[in-house]
Amino acid sequence: MATVMMSASRKGIALATASRRISLPSSLLSESVCFKQEQQQQQSLTIREFGSSKNKKEEATLSYDERKAAAKEKRRQLHQTKVNRLNSLKTRRSNSPKDVQKTKFHSYFDTLQRRDEYLDRKARRCGKPWKVLVSAVVERLPVVTPDAPQWEEEYWEMKSMLMENSGKEFPMELANAGLSATSSMAGDTNAVYDRDDLLEQLKKQGFTPAPRETEADRTGQIQTLDRQLKTRVYLAIVPSSASSSTNTQQWSFPTVQVNDDETLLSAAKRSITSSIGTKLEFWTPSNCPLGVQLTPYEEEEDSEYFGTKTFFIKVQLDDEGTIEENENVVQDWGWLTREEMTEKVAVEQGEENSKFYHYLL
């Protein structure tokens, strides 16, 4: 049996060798070339469409090497698509403005920094020291959340619509998880409540939510903390001429001159107690000042100092407390927002100082 199989294999080899030596007609050669081209096109098409549902039957007929080559080609195409997308992202916003606020800030801050360095060198050449002052920036944090912008409201509305149409469905037992108090209040433990529904339930029980816009906002009263609840407000004063460290009667923060035996932080605390009394509770988050402002004196002024160097220290309001009004120390005072403070400074001290307060706060 083995001898018969061996002889058959030898005959096959001999026939194959003989067929190679036979010269085929030109028509048969052209047909074989076309057949090979069609075979290559079909193979490339199979590689491009490898893995698609339409060619599952064709994939089953491919050999192991062909499937491996098709998978490799598919990975190469996916990688190339990813690379092309990353390259397009780099140039997608080439013609749109970028870093507008950053450029605007550096155009102001870099100029201010060069000016301060020049004034420091000039003060050393003149041999005159700076008069060191400290201003306490007393800040009250927002009481309520700020109003959402229009784009954010539209985003949550669209997300809610998508969740209703194609979101996951959970068992009813998990619908009110964590809302035991509100569900018992409503009386129906199987109902699903959102924020508006809960607010309506509370209103039926006599609950009245506090307004986001207060009476002080409507009347323009600034000497109260019950205003501008959605943003930060800062304590600003107009010092009297007798107590002013800067000899100016303008809107500013509580300011004192630093003594030789105290730090900037202790001087900032003293500026608050000496201006508005000791009944206002506050705390200081850091010993580091927010910024420094250099103001040289005029050349005609005969002074032992070259100018004033004012350091600003952040102070957080801990409790509302009360402000002791003393006309001998403070002529006027109020809790102002960032925009209100910069507007008053722009009118009284100019646009450059207004920009300083804008970036400081």
Secondary structure as UniProt FT lines:
FT   HELIX           2..21
FT   HELIX           26..48
FT   TURN            49..51
FT   HELIX           53..55
FT   HELIX           56..61
FT   HELIX           64..91
FT   TURN            92..95
FT   HELIX           100..126
FT   STRAND          130..140
FT   HELIX           150..166
FT   HELIX           172..174
FT   TURN            175..178
FT   HELIX           180..186
FT   TURN            189..190
FT   HELIX           195..204
FT   TURN            205..206
FT   HELIX           215..219
FT   TURN            229..230
FT   STRAND          233..239
FT   TURN            241..243
FT   STRAND          255..257
FT   TURN            260..261
FT   HELIX           264..276
FT   STRAND          282..283
FT   STRAND          291..296
FT   TURN            299..300
FT   STRAND          307..317
FT   TURN            327..329
FT   STRAND          330..336
FT   HELIX           338..349
FT   HELIX           351..360
//
